Amino acid sequence: MGDVLAGIHATWKFETDAVLIRFERGIRAPRLFQTLRERRVPHEALGAVTLSPGKRGTVVLHAVPRAGADPLMAAADGQLKEGCDPYRLVLPAEREKLAEYYADELRACLGPERGEPAERFLVAAPEPPLQFKAYDGKASFDGRNVSIRWFWTGASTAKWRAGDQSFAVSDLCGVQWRSPDGPDGYLRLLRRGVDAEPVQPDQDPAAVVFGLGYGPVHESLPFAAAVLQAVRDTDRAVPVPVPVGAGRRDPADIADRIRYLGDLHQAGLVTDDEFSAKKAELLAEL
């Protein structure tokens, strides 16, 4: 379509295959919107489009994402307040007819899979590096590893004894985020091979707890989404095939394979140990 619809705190640009959402960065805009800045939502990521009355003389155009299509919404797990939902465009009531037009146009772009959960994330998560301060520690994510440095003023004895933590994305299977707007907010890293019923977050060295002014939504939720995206990408990564043949191999072919392996390593698709082992195998064939 190529048209633009400006609302309160956001502007939607209707592209051929997606909706480009640009958020305002003014002091009245929700801080989560200011952090996200811009999001490109492919039509295939949407499950429905609704238009409903809003508060105080407004209407709300809502592009409802499919389950599993957006790591941010997957991490939020229904805990976002309406005003912080990045898929809601609030418009003055006098623009209702225009909103109806764009709602119909957008519905026509939805695919046959709109009622099904997405098999992979279709909307990009915020990019690392990311960090935020919780009540008991500082969490950092560089794209490959999540690090936690404990604060002596807030961390429990159990966490102090465990020491500062670092978790490779490849060792994780998910993330739990409980909104800091509730009484018991926290972010927990779910580790492969660890019991499904972990200890309380304040005793778990793989979790940080929130509190008043700590772990705010606009910092901790994008962080959780980025980690979740990285975990899913690691799960979907294809192992690097390194066939072992008889006899010696062409050095140029070996060099090309090592370069390719290095590219995958830099992209975070193979671990340091996997890179070293596969590289040694290739060099042994020379």
Phi and psi in degrees as GROMACS dihedral restraints (atoms count N, CA, C in turn):
[ dihedral_restraints ]
;  ai    aj    ak    al  type     phi  dphi    fc
    3     4     5     6     1    81.2    20    10
    4     5     6     7     1     0.4    20    10
    6     7     8     9     1   -83.9    20    10
    7     8     9    10     1   164.4    20    10
    9    10    11    12     1  -125.5    20    10
   10    11    12    13     1   134.6    20    10
   12    13    14    15     1  -123.6    20    10
   13    14    15    16     1   114.1    20    10
   15    16    17    18     1   -96.0    20    10
   16    17    18    19     1   128.4    20    10
   18    19    20    21     1  -122.2    20    10
   19    20    21    22     1  -161.8    20    10
   21    22    23    24     1   -85.2    20    10
   22    23    24    25     1   118.3    20    10
   24    25    26    27     1    77.8    20    10
   25    26    27    28     1    -3.6    20    10
   27    28    29    30     1  -157.7    20    10
   28    29    30    31     1   158.3    20    10
   30    31    32    33     1  -130.4    20    10
   31    32    33    34     1   133.3    20    10
   33    34    35    36     1  -107.5    20    10
   34    35    36    37     1   129.1    20    10
   36    37    38    39     1  -109.2    20    10
   37    38    39    40     1   124.5    20    10
   39    40    41    42     1   -92.8    20    10
   40    41    42    43     1   103.9    20    10
   42    43    44    45     1   -92.5    20    10
   43    44    45    46     1   175.8    20    10
   45    46    47    48     1   -60.5    20    10
   46    47    48    49     1   -40.1    20    10
   48    49    50    51     1  -125.3    20    10
   49    50    51    52     1    10.7    20    10
   51    52    53    54     1  -161.8    20    10
   52    53    54    55     1   168.2    20    10
   54    55    56    57     1  -112.7    20    10
   55    56    57    58     1   123.2    20    10
   57    58    59    60     1   -96.7    20    10
   58    59    60    61     1   115.3    20    10
   60    61    62    63     1  -103.6    20    10
   61    62    63    64     1   121.3    20    10
   63    64    65    66     1  -113.5    20    10
   64    65    66    67     1   127.7    20    10
   66    67    68    69     1   -99.9    20    10
   67    68    69    70     1   146.2    20    10
   69    70    71    72     1   -69.3    20    10
   70    71    72    73     1   156.0    20    10
   72    73    74    75     1  -118.9    20    10
   73    74    75    76     1    18.4    20    10
   75    76    77    78     1   -73.4    20    10
   76    77    78    79     1   168.4    20    10
   78    79    80    81     1   -67.9    20    10
   79    80    81    82     1   -20.0    20    10
   81    82    83    84     1   -87.5    20    10
   82    83    84    85     1   -14.8    20    10
   84    85    86    87     1   -74.0    20    10
   85    86    87    88     1   143.7    20    10
   87    88    89    90     1   -53.6    20    10
   88    89    90    91     1   140.0    20    10
   90    91    92    93     1   -64.4    20    10
   91    92    93    94     1   -28.7    20    10
   93    94    95    96     1   -62.5    20    10
   94    95    96    97     1   -40.9    20    10
   96    97    98    99     1   -62.6    20    10
   97    98    99   100     1   -41.1    20    10
   99   100   101   102     1   -63.4    20    10
  100   101   102   103     1   -34.9    20    10
  102   103   104   105     1   -71.4    20    10
  103   104   105   106     1   -42.5    20    10
  105   106   107   108     1   -70.0    20    10
  106   107   108   109     1   -36.5    20    10
  108   109   110   111     1    64.7    20    10
  109   110   111   112     1   -60.5    20    10
  111   112   113   114     1  -152.3    20    10
  112   113   114   115     1   141.1    20    10
  114   115   116   117     1  -140.7    20    10
  115   116   117   118     1   135.8    20    10
  117   118   119   120     1  -104.8    20    10
  118   119   120   121     1   118.6    20    10
  120   121   122   123     1  -113.1    20    10
  121   122   123   124     1   105.3    20    10
  123   124   125   126     1   -62.5    20    10
  124   125   126   127     1   149.4    20    10
  126   127   128   129     1   -57.2    20    10
  127   128   129   130     1   -33.8    20    10
  129   130   131   132     1   -67.4    20    10
  130   131   132   133     1   -13.7    20    10
  132   133   134   135     1   -85.2    20    10
  133   134   135   136     1    -7.1    20    10
  135   136   137   138     1  -100.7    20    10
  136   137   138   139     1   142.9    20    10
  138   139   140   141     1  -107.6    20    10
  139   140   141   142     1   -25.3    20    10
  141   142   143   144     1  -163.7    20    10
  142   143   144   145     1   164.1    20    10
  144   145   146   147     1  -135.4    20    10
  145   146   147   148     1   127.0    20    10
  147   148   149   150     1  -126.8    20    10
  148   149   150   151     1   158.6    20    10
  150   151   152   153     1  -134.8    20    10
  151   152   153   154     1   125.2    20    10
  153   154   155   156     1  -143.9    20    10
  154   155   156   157     1   159.0    20    10
  156   157   158   159     1   -64.3    20    10
  157   158   159   160     1   142.3    20    10
  159   160   161   162     1  -106.8    20    10
  160   161   162   163     1  -160.8    20    10
  162   163   164   165     1   -93.2    20    10
  163   164   165   166     1   147.6    20    10
  165   166   167   168     1    50.8    20    10
  166   167   168   169     1    57.4    20    10
  168   169   170   171     1    70.7    20    10
  169   170   171   172     1    40.9    20    10
  171   172   173   174     1  -130.7    20    10
  172   173   174   175     1   164.7    20    10
  174   175   176   177     1  -124.6    20    10
  175   176   177   178     1   155.8    20    10
  177   178   179   180     1  -123.4    20    10
  178   179   180   181     1   119.1    20    10
  180   181   182   183     1   -92.2    20    10
  181   182   183   184     1   120.5    20    10
  183   184   185   186     1  -122.2    20    10
  184   185   186   187     1   116.8    20    10
  186   187   188   189     1   -95.0    20    10
  187   188   189   190     1   107.1    20    10
  189   190   191   192     1   -85.5    20    10
  190   191   192   193     1   119.0    20    10
  192   193   194   195     1   -74.6    20    10
  193   194   195   196     1   151.6    20    10
  195   196   197   198     1   -68.7    20    10
  196   197   198   199     1   149.8    20    10
  198   199   200   201     1   -59.6    20    10
  199   200   201   202     1   132.1    20    10
  201   202   203   204     1    81.5    20    10
  202   203   204   205     1     5.6    20    10
  204   205   206   207     1   -90.2    20    10
  205   206   207   208     1   -23.2    20    10
  207   208   209   210     1  -129.4    20    10
  208   209   210   211     1   118.1    20    10
  210   211   212   213     1   -62.0    20    10
  211   212   213   214     1   -29.5    20    10
  213   214   215   216     1   -65.5    20    10
  214   215   216   217     1   -46.4    20    10
  216   217   218   219     1   -73.7    20    10
  217   218   219   220     1   -30.4    20    10
  219   220   221   222     1   -65.7    20    10
  220   221   222   223     1   -41.6    20    10
  222   223   224   225     1   -68.8    20    10
  223   224   225   226     1   -38.1    20    10
  225   226   227   228     1   -66.4    20    10
  226   227   228   229     1   -33.5    20    10
  228   229   230   231     1    51.5    20    10
  229   230   231   232     1    45.0    20    10
  231   232   233   234     1    79.2    20    10
  232   233   234   235     1    10.1    20    10
  234   235   236   237     1   -94.4    20    10
  235   236   237   238     1    -5.9    20    10
  237   238   239   240     1   -72.4    20    10
  238   239   240   241     1   139.4    20    10
  240   241   242   243     1   -71.0    20    10
  241   242   243   244     1   154.2    20    10
  243   244   245   246     1   -52.8    20    10
  244   245   246   247     1   -43.6    20    10
  246   247   248   249     1   -65.9    20    10
  247   248   249   250     1   -15.8    20    10
  249   250   251   252     1  -105.9    20    10
  250   251   252   253     1     5.2    20    10
  252   253   254   255     1   -73.8    20    10
  253   254   255   256     1   114.5    20    10
  255   256   257   258     1   -71.9    20    10
  256   257   258   259     1    -4.4    20    10
  258   259   260   261     1   -99.8    20    10
  259   260   261   262     1     5.9    20    10
  261   262   263   264     1  -105.7    20    10
  262   263   264   265     1   126.5    20    10
  264   265   266   267     1  -111.4    20    10
  265   266   267   268     1   114.3    20    10
  267   268   269   270     1   -91.9    20    10
  268   269   270   271     1   129.0    20    10
  270   271   272   273     1  -129.4    20    10
  271   272   273   274     1   151.9    20    10
  273   274   275   276     1   -59.8    20    10
  274   275   276   277     1   145.3    20    10
  276   277   278   279     1   -58.4    20    10
  277   278   279   280     1   -30.0    20    10
  279   280   281   282     1   -67.9    20    10
  280   281   282   283     1    -9.8    20    10
  282   283   284   285     1  -101.3    20    10
  283   284   285   286     1    18.0    20    10
  285   286   287   288     1   -61.2    20    10
  286   287   288   289     1   -43.2    20    10
  288   289   290   291     1   -61.4    20    10
  289   290   291   292     1   -41.3    20    10
  291   292   293   294     1   -65.1    20    10
  292   293   294   295     1   -40.1    20    10
  294   295   296   297     1   -64.5    20    10
  295   296   297   298     1   -37.5    20    10
  297   298   299   300     1   -61.7    20    10
  298   299   300   301     1   -40.6    20    10
  300   301   302   303     1   -61.1    20    10
  301   302   303   304     1   -48.5    20    10
  303   304   305   306     1   -70.3    20    10
  304   305   306   307     1   -31.5    20    10
  306   307   308   309     1   -63.1    20    10
  307   308   309   310     1   -44.2    20    10
  309   310   311   312     1   -65.0    20    10
  310   311   312   313     1   -41.7    20    10
  312   313   314   315     1   -62.5    20    10
  313   314   315   316     1   -40.7    20    10
  315   316   317   318     1   -71.3    20    10
  316   317   318   319     1   -37.9    20    10
  318   319   320   321     1   -60.3    20    10
  319   320   321   322     1   -36.3    20    10
  321   322   323   324     1   -67.2    20    10
  322   323   324   325     1   -17.2    20    10
  324   325   326   327     1   -90.8    20    10
  325   326   327   328     1    -9.1    20    10
  327   328   329   330     1   -72.7    20    10
  328   329   330   331     1   141.1    20    10
  330   331   332   333     1   -87.4    20    10
  331   332   333   334     1   174.4    20    10
  333   334   335   336     1   -66.4    20    10
  334   335   336   337     1   -18.1    20    10
  336   337   338   339     1   -87.5    20    10
  337   338   339   340     1     6.5    20    10
  339   340   341   342     1   -59.9    20    10
  340   341   342   343     1   -25.8    20    10
  342   343   344   345     1   -90.0    20    10
  343   344   345   346     1    -1.1    20    10
  345   346   347   348     1  -105.9    20    10
  346   347   348   349     1   149.0    20    10
  348   349   350   351     1   -62.1    20    10
  349   350   351   352     1   144.9    20    10
  351   352   353   354     1   -75.8    20    10
  352   353   354   355     1   142.8    20    10
  354   355   356   357     1   -80.1    20    10
  355   356   357   358     1   -15.5    20    10
  357   358   359   360     1  -152.3    20    10
  358   359   360   361     1   164.8    20    10
  360   361   362   363     1   -69.8    20    10
  361   362   363   364     1   133.2    20    10
  363   364   365   366     1  -111.2    20    10
  364   365   366   367     1   -13.7    20    10
  366   367   368   369     1  -113.1    20    10
  367   368   369   370     1   134.1    20    10
  369   370   371   372     1   -72.1    20    10
  370   371   372   373     1   141.2    20    10
  372   373   374   375     1   -80.1    20    10
  373   374   375   376     1   160.4    20    10
  375   376   377   378     1   -55.1    20    10
  376   377   378   379     1   143.2    20    10
  378   379   380   381     1   -86.5    20    10
  379   380   381   382     1   138.7    20    10
  381   382   383   384     1   -73.0    20    10
  382   383   384   385     1   165.1    20    10
  384   385   386   387     1   -76.5    20    10
  385   386   387   388     1   145.2    20    10
  387   388   389   390     1  -136.6    20    10
  388   389   390   391     1   152.1    20    10
  390   391   392   393     1  -157.7    20    10
  391   392   393   394     1   159.6    20    10
  393   394   395   396     1  -159.2    20    10
  394   395   396   397     1   160.8    20    10
  396   397   398   399     1  -101.5    20    10
  397   398   399   400     1   124.7    20    10
  399   400   401   402     1   -96.0    20    10
  400   401   402   403     1  -176.7    20    10
  402   403   404   405     1   -69.4    20    10
  403   404   405   406     1   -36.6    20    10
  405   406   407   408     1  -109.3    20    10
  406   407   408   409     1     0.9    20    10
  408   409   410   411     1  -177.4    20    10
  409   410   411   412     1   172.8    20    10
  411   412   413   414     1  -110.3    20    10
  412   413   414   415     1   125.5    20    10
  414   415   416   417     1  -103.8    20    10
  415   416   417   418     1   136.6    20    10
  417   418   419   420     1  -133.3    20    10
  418   419   420   421     1   145.0    20    10
  420   421   422   423     1  -137.0    20    10
  421   422   423   424     1   122.0    20    10
  423   424   425   426     1  -104.5    20    10
  424   425   426   427     1     7.0    20    10
  426   427   428   429     1   105.1    20    10
  427   428   429   430     1   -23.5    20    10
  429   430   431   432     1  -121.9    20    10
  430   431   432   433     1   -32.2    20    10
  432   433   434   435     1  -134.3    20    10
  433   434   435   436     1   143.6    20    10
  435   436   437   438     1  -104.8    20    10
  436   437   438   439     1   125.3    20    10
  438   439   440   441     1  -116.5    20    10
  439   440   441   442     1   143.6    20    10
  441   442   443   444     1  -129.0    20    10
  442   443   444   445     1   124.8    20    10
  444   445   446   447     1  -113.0    20    10
  445   446   447   448     1   120.8    20    10
  447   448   449   450     1   -77.3    20    10
  448   449   450   451     1   147.4    20    10
  450   451   452   453     1   -98.5    20    10
  451   452   453   454     1   131.3    20    10
  453   454   455   456     1   -67.1    20    10
  454   455   456   457     1   -21.7    20    10
  456   457   458   459     1   -79.3    20    10
  457   458   459   460     1   -16.3    20    10
  459   460   461   462     1  -130.2    20    10
  460   461   462   463     1   -24.1    20    10
  462   463   464   465     1   -71.7    20    10
  463   464   465   466     1   144.9    20    10
  465   466   467   468     1   -73.8    20    10
  466   467   468   469     1   165.6    20    10
  468   469   470   471     1   -59.1    20    10
  469   470   471   472     1   -38.8    20    10
  471   472   473   474     1   -61.3    20    10
  472   473   474   475     1   -39.1    20    10
  474   475   476   477     1   -73.1    20    10
  475   476   477   478     1   -38.2    20    10
  477   478   479   480     1   -62.0    20    10
  478   479   480   481     1   -41.0    20    10
  480   481   482   483     1   -66.1    20    10
  481   482   483   484     1   -35.3    20    10
  483   484   485   486     1   -71.5    20    10
  484   485   486   487     1   -27.2    20    10
  486   487   488   489     1    82.7    20    10
  487   488   489   490     1   171.6    20    10
  489   490   491   492     1   -58.7    20    10
  490   491   492   493     1   148.5    20    10
  492   493   494   495     1  -118.5    20    10
  493   494   495   496     1   152.2    20    10
  495   496   497   498     1  -143.2    20    10
  496   497   498   499     1   128.6    20    10
  498   499   500   501     1  -125.3    20    10
  499   500   501   502     1   123.4    20    10
  501   502   503   504     1   -72.5    20    10
  502   503   504   505     1   142.9    20    10
  504   505   506   507     1   -56.5    20    10
  505   506   507   508     1   -36.2    20    10
  507   508   509   510     1   -65.3    20    10
  508   509   510   511     1   -16.6    20    10
  510   511   512   513     1   -93.6    20    10
  511   512   513   514     1     0.3    20    10
  513   514   515   516     1  -106.7    20    10
  514   515   516   517     1   153.8    20    10
  516   517   518   519     1  -122.7    20    10
  517   518   519   520     1    -0.3    20    10
  519   520   521   522     1   168.8    20    10
  520   521   522   523     1  -174.8    20    10
  522   523   524   525     1  -141.3    20    10
  523   524   525   526     1   139.5    20    10
  525   526   527   528     1  -111.7    20    10
  526   527   528   529     1   128.6    20    10
  528   529   530   531     1  -124.1    20    10
  529   530   531   532     1   124.0    20    10
  531   532   533   534     1  -116.0    20    10
  532   533   534   535     1   122.5    20    10
  534   535   536   537     1   -54.3    20    10
  535   536   537   538     1   137.4    20    10
  537   538   539   540     1   -68.5    20    10
  538   539   540   541     1   -10.3    20    10
  540   541   542   543     1   -74.4    20    10
  541   542   543   544     1   -13.0    20    10
  543   544   545   546     1   -96.2    20    10
  544   545   546   547     1   178.7    20    10
  546   547   548   549     1   -75.8    20    10
  547   548   549   550     1   -22.6    20    10
  549   550   551   552     1  -130.7    20    10
  550   551   552   553     1    56.4    20    10
  552   553   554   555     1   -74.7    20    10
  553   554   555   556     1   145.8    20    10
  555   556   557   558     1  -165.1    20    10
  556   557   558   559     1   165.5    20    10
  558   559   560   561     1  -124.7    20    10
  559   560   561   562     1   124.4    20    10
  561   562   563   564     1  -122.4    20    10
  562   563   564   565     1   133.5    20    10
  564   565   566   567     1   -87.9    20    10
  565   566   567   568     1   126.8    20    10
  567   568   569   570     1   -92.6    20    10
  568   569   570   571     1   120.2    20    10
  570   571   572   573     1  -100.3    20    10
  571   572   573   574     1   144.5    20    10
  573   574   575   576     1   -64.4    20    10
  574   575   576   577     1   137.0    20    10
  576   577   578   579     1    79.7    20    10
  577   578   579   580     1     4.7    20    10
  579   580   581   582     1   -99.9    20    10
  580   581   582   583     1   144.2    20    10
  582   583   584   585     1   -50.5    20    10
  583   584   585   586     1   146.3    20    10
  585   586   587   588     1   -70.9    20    10
  586   587   588   589     1   -16.2    20    10
  588   589   590   591     1  -113.9    20    10
  589   590   591   592     1    82.7    20    10
  591   592   593   594     1   -75.1    20    10
  592   593   594   595     1   171.8    20    10
  594   595   596   597     1   -71.1    20    10
  595   596   597   598     1   174.6    20    10
  597   598   599   600     1   -59.7    20    10
  598   599   600   601     1   146.2    20    10
  600   601   602   603     1   -54.9    20    10
  601   602   603   604     1   -34.0    20    10
  603   604   605   606     1   -73.1    20    10
  604   605   606   607     1    -9.4    20    10
  606   607   608   609     1  -110.8    20    10
  607   608   609   610     1    -5.8    20    10
  609   610   611   612     1   -94.8    20    10
  610   611   612   613     1   118.0    20    10
  612   613   614   615     1   -69.5    20    10
  613   614   615   616     1    -4.9    20    10
  615   616   617   618     1  -101.4    20    10
  616   617   618   619     1    15.9    20    10
  618   619   620   621     1  -137.2    20    10
  619   620   621   622     1   149.6    20    10
  621   622   623   624     1  -121.0    20    10
  622   623   624   625     1   144.3    20    10
  624   625   626   627     1  -105.4    20    10
  625   626   627   628     1   149.0    20    10
  627   628   629   630     1   -95.0    20    10
  628   629   630   631     1   178.8    20    10
  630   631   632   633     1  -174.2    20    10
  631   632   633   634     1  -177.6    20    10
  633   634   635   636     1   -58.0    20    10
  634   635   636   637     1   114.3    20    10
  636   637   638   639     1    84.3    20    10
  637   638   639   640     1    -0.5    20    10
  639   640   641   642     1  -116.7    20    10
  640   641   642   643     1   136.2    20    10
  642   643   644   645     1    66.3    20    10
  643   644   645   646     1    40.1    20    10
  645   646   647   648     1   -58.8    20    10
  646   647   648   649     1   155.2    20    10
  648   649   650   651     1   -53.5    20    10
  649   650   651   652     1   -44.4    20    10
  651   652   653   654     1   -69.3    20    10
  652   653   654   655     1   -11.4    20    10
  654   655   656   657     1  -107.4    20    10
  655   656   657   658     1   -47.8    20    10
  657   658   659   660     1   -77.5    20    10
  658   659   660   661     1   -32.4    20    10
  660   661   662   663     1   -71.2    20    10
  661   662   663   664     1   -47.8    20    10
  663   664   665   666     1   -57.6    20    10
  664   665   666   667     1   -36.4    20    10
  666   667   668   669     1   -60.0    20    10
  667   668   669   670     1   -50.3    20    10
  669   670   671   672     1   -61.0    20    10
  670   671   672   673     1   -40.3    20    10
  672   673   674   675     1   -64.9    20    10
  673   674   675   676     1   -40.6    20    10
  675   676   677   678     1   -64.6    20    10
  676   677   678   679     1   -41.6    20    10
  678   679   680   681     1   -66.1    20    10
  679   680   681   682     1   -43.0    20    10
  681   682   683   684     1   -61.5    20    10
  682   683   684   685     1   -41.9    20    10
  684   685   686   687     1   -60.3    20    10
  685   686   687   688     1   -44.8    20    10
  687   688   689   690     1   -64.2    20    10
  688   689   690   691     1   -39.0    20    10
  690   691   692   693     1   -63.3    20    10
  691   692   693   694     1   -45.6    20    10
  693   694   695   696     1   -65.1    20    10
  694   695   696   697     1   -39.4    20    10
  696   697   698   699     1   -63.7    20    10
  697   698   699   700     1   -38.5    20    10
  699   700   701   702     1   -65.9    20    10
  700   701   702   703     1   -40.4    20    10
  702   703   704   705     1   -62.8    20    10
  703   704   705   706     1   -33.2    20    10
  705   706   707   708     1   -88.6    20    10
  706   707   708   709     1    -7.8    20    10
  708   709   710   711     1   -64.1    20    10
  709   710   711   712     1   138.0    20    10
  711   712   713   714     1   -88.8    20    10
  712   713   714   715     1   129.5    20    10
  714   715   716   717     1   -57.8    20    10
  715   716   717   718     1   147.2    20    10
  717   718   719   720     1   -75.8    20    10
  718   719   720   721     1   117.9    20    10
  720   721   722   723     1   -76.2    20    10
  721   722   723   724     1   126.9    20    10
  723   724   725   726     1  -130.8    20    10
  724   725   726   727     1    85.6    20    10
  726   727   728   729     1   -66.4    20    10
  727   728   729   730     1   141.8    20    10
  729   730   731   732     1  -110.9    20    10
  730   731   732   733     1   112.1    20    10
  732   733   734   735     1  -104.5    20    10
  733   734   735   736     1   171.3    20    10
  735   736   737   738     1   -79.1    20    10
  736   737   738   739     1   146.9    20    10
  738   739   740   741     1    82.0    20    10
  739   740   741   742     1  -175.2    20    10
  741   742   743   744     1   -88.6    20    10
  742   743   744   745     1   148.8    20    10
  744   745   746   747     1  -102.7    20    10
  745   746   747   748     1   162.2    20    10
  747   748   749   750     1   -65.2    20    10
  748   749   750   751     1   122.2    20    10
  750   751   752   753     1   -55.5    20    10
  751   752   753   754     1   -36.7    20    10
  753   754   755   756     1   -64.5    20    10
  754   755   756   757     1   -39.0    20    10
  756   757   758   759     1   -65.6    20    10
  757   758   759   760     1   -42.3    20    10
  759   760   761   762     1   -61.8    20    10
  760   761   762   763     1   -43.3    20    10
  762   763   764   765     1   -61.6    20    10
  763   764   765   766     1   -42.0    20    10
  765   766   767   768     1   -61.9    20    10
  766   767   768   769     1   -40.7    20    10
  768   769   770   771     1   -67.7    20    10
  769   770   771   772     1   -38.2    20    10
  771   772   773   774     1   -66.6    20    10
  772   773   774   775     1   -39.5    20    10
  774   775   776   777     1   -62.4    20    10
  775   776   777   778     1   -43.4    20    10
  777   778   779   780     1   -62.8    20    10
  778   779   780   781     1   -42.8    20    10
  780   781   782   783     1   -60.9    20    10
  781   782   783   784     1   -39.6    20    10
  783   784   785   786     1   -63.9    20    10
  784   785   786   787     1   -37.8    20    10
  786   787   788   789     1   -62.3    20    10
  787   788   789   790     1   -43.4    20    10
  789   790   791   792     1   -65.2    20    10
  790   791   792   793     1   -36.4    20    10
  792   793   794   795     1   -64.7    20    10
  793   794   795   796     1   -44.9    20    10
  795   796   797   798     1   -64.5    20    10
  796   797   798   799     1   -32.3    20    10
  798   799   800   801     1   -78.5    20    10
  799   800   801   802     1    -5.0    20    10
  801   802   803   804     1    82.2    20    10
  802   803   804   805     1    13.9    20    10
  804   805   806   807     1   -88.1    20    10
  805   806   807   808     1   -14.4    20    10
  807   808   809   810     1  -131.7    20    10
  808   809   810   811     1   148.8    20    10
  810   811   812   813     1   -80.3    20    10
  811   812   813   814     1   170.8    20    10
  813   814   815   816     1   -59.8    20    10
  814   815   816   817     1   -43.2    20    10
  816   817   818   819     1   -65.6    20    10
  817   818   819   820     1   -42.2    20    10
  819   820   821   822     1   -63.8    20    10
  820   821   822   823     1   -40.8    20    10
  822   823   824   825     1   -61.9    20    10
  823   824   825   826     1   -47.0    20    10
  825   826   827   828     1   -63.3    20    10
  826   827   828   829     1   -42.8    20    10
  828   829   830   831     1   -66.3    20    10
  829   830   831   832     1   -45.5    20    10
  831   832   833   834     1   -68.5    20    10
  832   833   834   835     1   -36.8    20    10
  834   835   836   837     1   -63.5    20    10
  835   836   837   838     1   -41.3    20    10
  837   838   839   840     1   -63.6    20    10
  838   839   840   841     1   -38.5    20    10
  840   841   842   843     1   -61.8    20    10
  841   842   843   844     1   -43.8    20    10
  843   844   845   846     1   -66.0    20    10
  844   845   846   847     1   -44.4    20    10
  846   847   848   849     1   -63.4    20    10
  847   848   849   850     1   -30.7    20    10
  849   850   851   852     1   -67.8    20    10
  850   851   852   853     1   -18.4    20    10
  852   853   854   855     1   -84.9    20    10
  853   854   855   856     1    -9.3    20    10
